[in-house]
Amino acid sequence: MNSSSILLRKRSKLLSSFLHNLIFIRSMGGGPRTFPGGLNKWQWKRLHEKKAREKENKLLDQEKQLYQARIRSQIRAKLAGSEKPISGRRQSDPNQPNYSPLSPQEHIKALADRFMKEGAEDLWNEADGPIKTPPHQPSVRSRLTDEPIDLPKLFLDNRGKANSMNLNDRSKPRNYSTDARSQMWSKFNSTSTCRSPISTDFGNHLKFMNYLAGTLGEMRLGIDFMGHCESRISLYSNDGIKCRNYSVDTRIKKRSSRFNFRRNESSESEDDSELESEVDGNERWPRFGLGGITSLDDSNDEEEIRGRDNAKRMMSSAALGKHDKRITKRVPLKCLEEEDDLSQHVEVIRKEVSKRSLTENVGERGDEESILSQRRFDECNISHLTVKALHAAGYVQMTRVQEATLSACLEGKDALVKAKTGTGKSAAFLLPAIETVLKASSGNSVQRVSPIYVLILCPTRELASQIAAEANVLLKYHDGIGVQTLVGGTRFKVDQRRLESDPCQIIVATPGRLLDHIENKSGFSVHLMGLKMLILDEADHLLDLGFRKDMEKIVDCLPRQRQSLLLSATLPKEVRRISQLVLKREHLYIDTVGMGCLETHAKVMQSYLVAPHGLHLQIVYNILKNHISQVLDYKVIVFCTTGMMTSLMFSLFRDMKMNVREIHSRKTQLYRTRVSDEFRESKRLVLITSDVSARGMNYPDVTLVIQVGLPCDREQYIHRLGRTGREGKEGEGILLLAPWEEYFMDEIKDLPIEKFPLPHLDPDVKVKMEDAMTKIDTSVKESAYHAWLGYYNSVREIGRDKTMLVQQANQFCESIGLQRPPALFRKTALKMGLKDIPGIRIRK
Ligand SMILES: Nc1ncnc2c1ncn2[C@@H]1O[C@H](COP(=O)(O)OP(=O)(O)OP(=O)(O)O)[C@@H](O)[C@H]1O
């Protein structure tokens, strides 16, 4: 560090100690009791300390900038000195007679050389990640030559061929052929699941470009250069990807927007035609950028940058000066034709590749669909008593999500984990939880208040019981570690007594009841003060609006120094942003599904039917009858939109002599637990349920899931469907929609779901059903109508058009045998915005 920076540092220290002393003297007495602004002496003191800190930071910042500027100028000077032959050596010192400054092109060349030299590590940004290539990692090789890529050479050669280093000349076509691109594309397409970090060589190239981007920003070279840089990077990226995971690609793609100067909106010059063709290419080609592999927690924005409209520049315009402007380029016809050919070519290859991967998949299907990894539990660093319990439960190999999560969690890192339904996420978080308890217990002597070390939150009571049961299986040989549930529907006092008589280290709770304990039981928060790990199962649901407030309050009461794990089969990007509420900034994102991969299981056949609501009950009956006649050990779950609709369907099918059970929130907890346990153990049973069973419930060997009516969102559809086809088994899912609900198919259009025609409906069954319906209590039907209105009114797309909503509600009303729509309380109608809508009756 130079003398000026030392001086600055000393000065800032002096200043802060002076302020500190001043405050101290004043606060020791003698000074006024109140200070300007009505502050007391402590507030006054804190204010000044803060100001001193800010000042110090500012000085340090300035110092840092000075230091960086100095280093840069040293490099420039050195490079300028070494580039030229002695006779004509360029003088970097303006005072020398033969001084002439570096041209921008020369500067870049010099930087490129400097960067790629051994020992250039000091130029890499710390945030760019590790510099050294681990010996076991294959270096990225050129796809065409199979030689390691010399990036500066490639870059300079390509740029320089036409016009010896004329960076602005874009008249020459790029020098990699259509074939090369196609090969790269097919390579890219054919990769699927490898998830190792991208090669460090490749990373270094990226870092180099990253650095150049920054430097260029300062040097005001800008746009055209970067356009070309990026095209080269694409080459490496494609190639690098060949043995890499598409998710790495996506992150790169996402981050590429930062350096993407290729957005064309207003025409300026023909020279830019190549850039234009690149933009077109971007529609079809994976786009790669710079620095994209460095940050995991940024990867949540991948969709934001998808598509042309999002291809925006993110580098500051200040940095790029006049070069930072949007340009549209006219495209020579020839160029467009080439692109056309290219796109056709790519399309053919894409088809071939997908055909090939389909045939390969059929062969490897068993392997691909297996949820198990190659790793065994006894190979990883967990207690042998846990391994013993796992073996006793029949778990020998880890599932993929367990393998991916365990090591990271054992290191104490926060993690956000996405894995398909039924792939063993529960054990994936329970195993690190047990290790945490073991570690915490061994470190602590006897304490006055027994601490809760692990808190597991989940959305439903049944799920909490299921998790606690699984935890007990894994704790079979661990004496002295206890698990308890805190869920609604049980008596608060009973919970309290249990907690006092039988202290535990692991709590599984639903948010509402836990908050009750925190707020109403003095002393409960004290137990939580020793918390080491917080787990959110079905995290996206827990962070949803319905639970958010409770979650915020709970998190506020927990110690900050803890490890947090969030898991779900679905993690929409909004949730990933909100997850920061719980997770540390530097958390890991573990995605065993993979970007762009199916979130549902390939072995689960999905179909949907569209029919008026009036026919739904008949159709469900028909489907059930068919399934029961075809599948010996059938086990079916029927999901309804509301609890009251569940109750109505249950009553109807029970009266029609079907073997059915019901679970929904209107039932007592005792009843729900009994039915849930019965369904878990049984075969040849139909469970009619609301969404309380949609998430996390592990009912083995469910053969069919029927979803009647609109699922509240895509995620809910996936979770409901996920009750079948668990542990890599086969299953079937049918979604039944009314014609005006069919818009929902847009939300799940990426899933392999097929439209089926309506089955033939037996008129005798219709009569039988109408007959059974008349026997159902009118109050059940009325409640079903109210609940129906409430549910659909809350669906944004439907609730907007109140008149249509009421019409549909009245048709539903007819279909369940009500003569006229039941009246609503005025207040309710007002709240729902239905008061003056024709067809709504208001209670007098
Ligand atoms: N290592 C393993 N070996 C064999 N079976 C396992 C293993 N881990 C979990 N299982 C079984 O896999 C099934 C599904 O597990 P789990 O309920 O944890 O899935 P999940 O991923 O949490 O599902 P959901 O997303 O629906 O909550 C359970 O029956 C469980 O016993």
The ligand as a MOL file (V3000), in Angstrom:
LIG
                    3D

  0  0  0     0  0            999 V3000
M  V30 BEGIN CTAB
M  V30 COUNTS 31 33 0 0 0
M  V30 BEGIN ATOM
M  V30 1 N -33.0650 -43.2050 0.3780 0
M  V30 2 C -34.2680 -43.7230 0.1880 0
M  V30 3 N -34.3990 -44.9830 -0.2250 0
M  V30 4 C -35.6170 -45.5140 -0.4440 0
M  V30 5 N -36.7610 -44.8550 -0.2680 0
M  V30 6 C -36.6940 -43.5980 0.1420 0
M  V30 7 C -35.4540 -42.9550 0.4090 0
M  V30 8 N -35.7050 -41.7110 0.8120 0
M  V30 9 C -37.0320 -41.5600 0.8130 0
M  V30 10 N -37.6280 -42.6860 0.4240 0
M  V30 11 C -39.0810 -42.8910 0.2840 0
M  V30 12 O -39.5500 -42.0470 -0.7520 0
M  V30 13 C -40.8980 -41.6970 -0.5010 0
M  V30 14 C -41.0920 -40.2350 -0.7340 0
M  V30 15 O -40.3860 -39.4970 0.2200 0
M  V30 16 P -40.8360 -38.0420 0.6900 0
M  V30 17 O -42.2110 -38.0770 1.2200 0
M  V30 18 O -39.7600 -37.5420 1.5470 0
M  V30 19 O -40.8600 -37.2840 -0.6990 0
M  V30 20 P -40.9020 -35.7200 -0.9580 0
M  V30 21 O -39.8460 -35.4470 -1.9560 0
M  V30 22 O -40.8550 -35.0000 0.3210 0
M  V30 23 O -42.3210 -35.5590 -1.6570 0
M  V30 24 P -43.2790 -34.2860 -1.7080 0
M  V30 25 O -42.6720 -33.3270 -2.6730 0
M  V30 26 O -44.5550 -34.8240 -2.1840 0
M  V30 27 O -43.3200 -33.7340 -0.3410 0
M  V30 28 C -41.2010 -42.1220 0.9150 0
M  V30 29 O -41.9910 -43.2720 0.8760 0
M  V30 30 C -39.8700 -42.4610 1.5100 0
M  V30 31 O -39.9680 -43.4960 2.4250 0
M  V30 END ATOM
M  V30 BEGIN BOND
M  V30 1 1 1 2
M  V30 2 1 2 3
M  V30 3 2 2 7
M  V30 4 2 3 4
M  V30 5 1 4 5
M  V30 6 2 5 6
M  V30 7 1 6 7
M  V30 8 1 6 10
M  V30 9 1 7 8
M  V30 10 2 8 9
M  V30 11 1 9 10
M  V30 12 1 10 11
M  V30 13 1 11 12
M  V30 14 1 11 30
M  V30 15 1 12 13
M  V30 16 1 13 14
M  V30 17 1 13 28
M  V30 18 1 14 15
M  V30 19 1 15 16
M  V30 20 2 16 17
M  V30 21 1 16 18
M  V30 22 1 16 19
M  V30 23 1 19 20
M  V30 24 2 20 21
M  V30 25 1 20 22
M  V30 26 1 20 23
M  V30 27 1 23 24
M  V30 28 2 24 25
M  V30 29 1 24 26
M  V30 30 1 24 27
M  V30 31 1 28 29
M  V30 32 1 28 30
M  V30 33 1 30 31
M  V30 END BOND
M  V30 END CTAB
M  END
